[in-house]
């Protein structure tokens, strides 16, 4: 079974997470310079079978787009043009950064390591992917 990839897109860095081949476990993959994301994904998709992708859509508490949403939508258009055969789902990413910070604290990560912003991006991608997998297992579809 092919993997599912999650994308936590940022204007500078993007966190990535993937499932195992059985699509059960979400694992942090990498943090990539956003300018290099499409070439990185092309290379990854050549090596690994990936059936679909999920991208975090930044929202405010009132469910309106946050300031980074326009950049995410621009990337979505680029992704769909480049990988036209791959389904791309949007997922609400509210609170994933704060939840990632909490997960690092609870997991015992040292303060110095928690300050590496790339770690938050990868863990946020894992959280997005876990939520997507749970919704999928309950039969809840996303866009």
N, C-alpha and C positions, 0 to 999 in steps of 0.2 A: 504494500500500500504506500502511495506517495505521502510526503510530508505536507504540512501546512506551515506557512511562514507568517510571522507577525512583524509589522513595521510600526515603530514609534518614531514618526518623522519629525525632525527638528530642522530649523534653517541652517544650523551648523553641523550637528551630529544626528545620526539616526541609530536607534537601538533596534536590534533584530533578535527574534526568537524563533525557534522551530519546534515542531513536534517530533517525536520518534517516528519511525516508519509505521507503527500501528496507530498513530494519532491518539495516543493516550497521555503522554507526558510532554509538557512544554518546558523547553530548556533555552537558556540564554545562548545566543549564537555569537554576536559580535556588535561592536559599535563602529559605525562607518562614517567618514566625512560625507555629508549629504551630497556634495558635488560629485562624489564618486559612487553614489548609491546604484544607479542604473548599471554601470559596468560591473560592479560587485555582484549584483543580482544576476546578470547575464552569466557570469562565471559560475556562480553557485548553482544556477538552474541547469547548467551543462553537466555538473558533477552529481547533483542530487535530483531525484524525482520530486517535484512539488506540484500538488494538484490545485491549490488555491492559496490566496493571501488574504490577510486581514490587516487593516490599517487603523490606527487610532485617530479618531476625529476629535480635536479639542473643542470642548463646549464650556460655556459658563454655567453657573448654577441655575439660571433661568432657561437653560437648554438652547440658548442662542450661540452662534459661533464665537469662539474666542479670537484673539488677535492673530493667532498662528493658523487659523483655519484656511485662510486664503492660500497660504503657502502649501498646506497639505492638499488642498483641492488642485492646485497647479501640479503637484507631484502626481496625484491620482491620474490626471489627464496624460501625463508623460508615461506613467506605468501602463495605462490601458493602450496607449499607442504602441509602446515597445513590446508589451506582452499581451497582445490582444486576445489570445486564447485562454488566458488564465483568469478565473473569477477573482474579483477583488471585493471584499466586504468591508464596510465601514463599521467601526465599533466606537462607542462612547468611551473616551479615555479620561473622563473626569476623575480626579483623585488618584490616578495611577502613580504620579510622581511622589505624592506624600505617602502612599501605601508602599512604594518601593523603598523610600527612606525608612519607614517603620520596619519593613522586612529586614533591611540591613542591620538595624539596631537590634532587633529581636534575634537575628542570626548571629550576633556577636561580632560583626564586622568592625574593625577599628575605625576610629573617627577619621584618621588620615585616609583610609581607603574609601570611606563613605563620601569624602569630599571629591573623589574622582567622578566627574559628572557622567562619564561614559557608563559607569556602573548603574546609575539611576536609569539611564536610557534602556539598557539591556533588561533590567528587572521590570521596568514599565512594559516593555514589549512582552515579557513573559506573562505579566498580569493580563494584558490585553488578550493574549492567546489563550490563557486559562479560562477567562470569561467567555471567549468565543467557543471553546470546546464544550464548556458546560451548557451554554445556550443551545449548541448544536445537539448535544445528547438529550436535551429536553424537548427538542423539536421546535425551538424558537429560531426563526430565521432573522438574519440581519440584512441590511441593504447591500 
